[in-house]
Amino acid sequence: MKMERINKKYLADWFAVAPGVWGIRDIFVNVYLIHNPANNNWVLLDAGLKSSAPKIHKVVENLFWPELTPSSIILTHAHFDHIGSLKTLAKEWNVPVYAHRMEYPYLTGASSYPPPDPSVGGGLMSLLSFTFPNNPIDISEELYGLPIDGSVPGLPKWQYIHTPGHSPGHISLYRKSDRVLLAGDAFVTTKQESAISVMRQTKIISGPPKYFTYDWDAAQKSVKTLADLNPEIVATGHGKPMQGEAMASALKSLSENFRNQAVPSSGRYVGHSALVDEDGVKYLPPPTLKKLLLSVGAITLAIAVGCVLLYPSTLRKKRRFSFLF
């Protein structure tokens, strides 16, 4: 397998995680490339946004030439920012897509996810989450269930762990030999609710993105399961990889103090989770008045931000503007 210098255009968006593991950042989400040296094949973990495919192709050309096609695509979950390029890549490569069976309804067109909750607070990303799609896609022809024994197709040294809460069939990948954990959004390494934290890629162990987490009890159990693995390196769906004693201490703290550190003080799914099964969503708690008011405020803010971006010359004539994030 040939290694070459990554094109400078993509260098800032590409990073090494551990031996045989690389990540690609696209705007605010990560995808991962995992090499299997035994068979000289590789696997793509998640498919990012709709804009992610060109970046994935460029990095693959540099890392894996001439093996440009993965053995499979594996999904941590099917939220919009993790499956944006999935249809394009799966069709082009003609490879199987593996997911936990609890994710099937959202990958076969059967059910929408519980809608995002902009009332959870934490920053602009939460406030604007009402605009994030939660509708399903249909990749039935390419979709396969992960083995029930926890093994990962194409990656014999890895295991998957069912870590629900952020989504019903959310999984994380773990390599025991060197304690590398790819946690998806079970927890993340930036404050994903804050646009400033996302832009700066501030390193901090945080709970799952609040605006899309539908079951906080399950999310808490999932974080404890992952913390008990005592990982040496963690890489997540959002944020930069972290390792060492500081990371371990922060992850342990999150596990032991999850209610205070991760769960919002109020929100649609706080105290009353959505109910789901293998067919999809069965019950949704009613939206709160706070959510409705925040949605109106978010629409107003989105319009204001749009005006700034679309009509900068008009705004430059006025010197006094301030924007709170």
C-alpha positions in Angstrom: 0.0 0.0 0.0 1.6 3.3 -1.1 1.9 6.3 1.1 2.3 9.8 -0.5 2.2 13.3 0.7 -1.3 14.5 1.1 -2.3 17.3 -1.3 -1.8 20.6 0.6 -5.4 21.6 -0.2 -6.6 18.8 2.0 -3.7 18.7 4.6 -5.6 20.8 7.2 -8.6 18.5 7.0 -6.6 15.2 7.3 -5.1 13.8 10.5 -3.5 10.6 11.8 -5.2 9.0 14.8 -3.2 5.8 15.5 -1.4 3.1 13.4 -3.6 2.3 10.5 -6.3 4.9 11.4 -6.8 8.3 9.8 -9.5 10.9 10.0 -10.9 13.6 7.7 -12.6 16.6 8.9 -15.3 18.2 6.7 -16.6 21.5 8.2 -17.8 20.2 11.6 -17.8 16.4 11.3 -15.2 13.6 11.0 -15.0 10.4 9.0 -12.4 7.7 9.5 -10.3 5.4 7.3 -9.2 2.2 8.9 -6.5 -0.1 7.3 -6.4 -3.9 7.7 -2.8 -4.9 7.1 -3.6 -8.6 7.2 -5.6 -8.4 3.9 -4.3 -5.0 2.7 -7.8 -3.6 2.6 -9.5 -0.7 4.3 -12.9 0.4 5.7 -14.6 3.7 5.7 -16.3 4.7 9.0 -19.2 7.1 8.3 -19.7 9.2 5.2 -19.8 12.8 6.5 -21.7 15.6 4.7 -22.7 15.8 1.1 -19.5 17.8 0.5 -17.3 15.1 2.0 -16.9 12.7 -1.0 -14.2 14.7 -2.9 -12.1 15.0 0.3 -12.5 11.3 1.0 -11.4 10.5 -2.6 -8.3 12.7 -2.4 -7.1 11.3 0.9 -7.8 7.7 -0.3 -5.7 8.3 -3.4 -2.8 9.4 -1.3 -3.1 6.7 1.4 -4.2 3.6 -0.3 -3.3 3.7 -4.0 -4.0 1.5 -5.9 -6.6 0.1 -3.5 -9.1 2.9 -4.0 -12.2 0.9 -3.0 -12.9 -0.1 0.6 -14.1 -3.5 1.6 -17.1 -1.8 3.2 -18.6 1.3 4.7 -19.5 1.1 8.4 -21.8 3.6 10.1 -21.7 4.7 13.7 -25.2 6.0 13.1 -27.3 7.7 10.4 -27.7 11.3 11.4 -27.5 13.6 8.4 -23.9 14.7 9.1 -22.7 11.1 9.0 -24.4 9.8 5.9 -24.3 12.9 3.6 -22.1 11.2 0.9 -23.2 7.6 1.7 -25.5 7.1 -1.4 -22.8 8.5 -3.7 -20.0 6.5 -2.3 -21.9 3.2 -1.9 -23.1 3.4 -5.5 -19.7 4.3 -6.9 -17.8 1.7 -5.0 -20.5 -1.0 -5.0 -19.7 -2.1 -1.5 -21.8 -3.2 1.4 -22.9 -0.7 4.1 -23.0 -2.1 7.6 -25.0 -0.7 10.5 -26.6 -1.9 13.7 -30.1 -3.2 13.2 -31.6 -0.5 15.4 -30.5 2.0 12.7 -32.3 0.2 9.9 -35.5 2.3 10.0 -33.5 5.4 9.3 -31.6 3.8 6.4 -34.5 2.1 4.7 -36.9 5.0 4.6 -39.2 3.5 7.3 -38.9 6.2 9.9 -37.5 9.7 10.7 -35.3 10.2 13.7 -36.6 12.0 16.7 -36.4 15.7 15.7 -33.6 17.9 16.9 -34.2 20.0 20.0 -33.0 23.6 19.8 -34.0 24.3 23.4 -31.1 22.4 25.0 -28.8 25.4 24.9 -25.1 25.6 24.7 -24.6 27.8 21.7 -25.5 28.6 18.1 -25.3 25.1 16.8 -28.1 24.1 19.2 -30.1 27.1 18.3 -29.9 26.4 14.6 -30.5 22.7 15.0 -34.1 23.0 14.0 -32.8 23.3 10.4 -30.9 20.0 10.6 -32.7 17.2 8.7 -33.9 14.2 10.5 -35.6 12.4 7.6 -34.5 8.9 6.6 -32.6 7.8 3.5 -33.1 4.5 1.7 -30.1 2.3 1.0 -31.9 -1.0 1.4 -30.0 -2.7 -1.5 -26.6 -1.9 0.0 -27.5 -2.3 3.7 -26.3 -5.2 5.9 -26.6 -5.8 9.6 -23.5 -6.0 11.8 -22.7 -9.4 13.2 -24.4 -10.1 16.5 -21.0 -11.3 18.0 -19.5 -7.8 18.0 -17.0 -8.5 15.2 -16.4 -5.9 12.5 -16.5 -7.1 8.8 -13.1 -6.5 7.3 -11.4 -5.5 10.5 -10.5 -8.6 12.5 -8.7 -6.7 15.3 -11.6 -4.5 16.0 -15.0 -4.9 17.8 -18.1 -2.8 17.8 -20.0 -1.8 20.9 -23.7 -0.8 20.8 -23.8 2.6 22.4 -27.3 4.0 22.1 -28.7 7.2 23.4 -27.6 9.7 20.8 -29.3 7.4 18.2 -31.0 4.0 18.7 -28.4 1.9 16.8 -25.3 4.0 17.5 -22.1 2.0 17.7 -18.5 2.7 18.6 -15.4 0.8 17.4 -12.6 -0.4 19.7 -9.2 -2.0 19.1 -8.2 -3.7 22.2 -4.5 -4.3 21.2 -3.7 -0.6 21.6 -6.9 0.7 23.2 -8.0 2.9 20.3 -11.6 4.0 20.6 -13.6 5.5 17.7 -16.6 6.7 19.7 -18.8 8.3 17.0 -21.1 10.7 18.8 -21.5 8.7 22.0 -19.3 11.4 23.4 -17.3 14.0 21.5 -14.0 16.0 21.9 -15.4 19.5 21.4 -18.4 21.4 22.6 -20.5 20.6 19.6 -23.4 22.9 20.7 -21.1 26.0 20.4 -20.2 27.3 16.9 -17.1 29.0 18.4 -15.9 25.7 19.9 -16.6 23.9 16.7 -14.7 26.5 14.6 -11.7 26.5 17.0 -11.8 22.8 17.5 -11.4 23.3 21.2 -10.4 20.0 22.8 -12.7 19.0 25.6 -14.4 15.8 26.4 -18.2 16.4 26.1 -21.3 14.3 26.1 -23.1 13.5 22.9 -24.4 16.5 20.9 -27.4 17.6 23.0 -29.6 18.7 20.2 -29.9 15.3 18.7 -29.7 13.0 21.8 -33.1 11.4 22.3 -32.5 9.2 25.4 -30.3 10.5 28.1 -30.4 7.4 30.3 -29.2 5.3 27.5 -26.5 7.9 26.6 -25.2 7.8 30.2 -24.9 4.0 30.2 -23.1 4.2 26.8 -20.5 6.7 28.1 -19.9 4.5 31.2 -19.4 1.5 29.0 -16.8 3.3 26.9 -15.0 4.9 29.9 -14.7 1.4 31.5 -12.6 0.3 28.5 -9.9 2.7 29.7 -9.0 3.8 26.1 -5.6 5.2 25.4 -6.6 7.2 22.3 -10.1 8.5 21.5 -11.4 9.9 18.2 -15.0 11.0 17.8 -17.5 12.3 15.3 -16.7 15.9 16.2 -13.5 17.3 17.4 -9.8 16.3 17.4 -8.4 13.0 18.7 -7.3 13.0 22.3 -5.0 10.7 24.3 -3.1 10.2 27.5 -3.8 10.9 31.2 -5.7 14.2 30.7 -8.1 12.6 28.3 -8.6 9.6 30.5 -9.3 11.8 33.5 -11.8 13.9 31.6 -13.6 10.8 30.2 -13.8 9.3 33.7 -15.2 12.6 35.0 -17.8 12.7 32.3 -18.8 9.1 33.1 -19.1 9.8 36.9 -20.7 13.2 36.6 -22.8 12.7 33.4 -26.0 14.3 34.7 -24.2 17.5 35.6 -21.7 17.7 32.7 -23.7 16.4 29.8 -27.5 16.5 30.3 -29.1 19.9 29.6 -31.1 21.5 32.4 -34.2 21.3 30.2 -35.3 20.0 26.8 -37.8 17.9 24.9 -36.1 14.6 25.8 -34.9 15.5 29.3 -37.0 13.4 31.7 -39.0 11.9 28.8 -37.1 10.1 26.1 -38.5 9.2 22.7 -39.6 5.6 22.4 -38.1 3.6 19.6 -37.9 0.0 18.4 -36.6 -1.9 15.4 -39.4 -0.3 13.2 -38.5 3.2 14.2 -39.9 6.0 16.4 -43.1 5.0 18.3 -43.5 8.0 20.6 -42.2 11.6 20.8 -42.5 13.8 23.9 -44.4 17.0 23.0 -42.2 20.0 22.1 -41.8 22.5 25.0 -42.8 26.2 24.8 -39.2 27.1 25.2 -38.4 25.1 22.1 -41.0 26.9 20.0 -39.8 30.3 21.2 -36.2 29.4 20.5 -37.1 28.2 17.0 -38.6 31.6 16.3 -35.5 33.2 17.6 -33.3 30.9 15.6 -35.2 31.7 12.4 -34.7 35.4 13.1 -31.0 34.9 13.8 -30.6 32.8 10.6 -32.1 35.5 8.5 -29.8 38.1 10.1 -26.7 36.0 9.5 -27.9 35.4 5.9 -28.2 39.1 5.4 -24.7 39.7 6.7 -23.3 37.0 4.3 -25.3 38.0 1.3 -25.2 41.8 1.6 -21.9 42.7 3.2 -21.4 45.9 1.2 -24.6 47.3 2.6 -23.6 46.5 6.2 -20.1 47.9 5.8 -21.7 51.4 5.5 -22.8 51.0 9.1 -20.0 50.8 11.6 -21.8 49.6 14.7 -22.8 46.0 14.6 -22.3 43.3 17.3 -23.2 39.7 17.1 -23.6 37.4 20.1 -22.7 33.7 19.8 
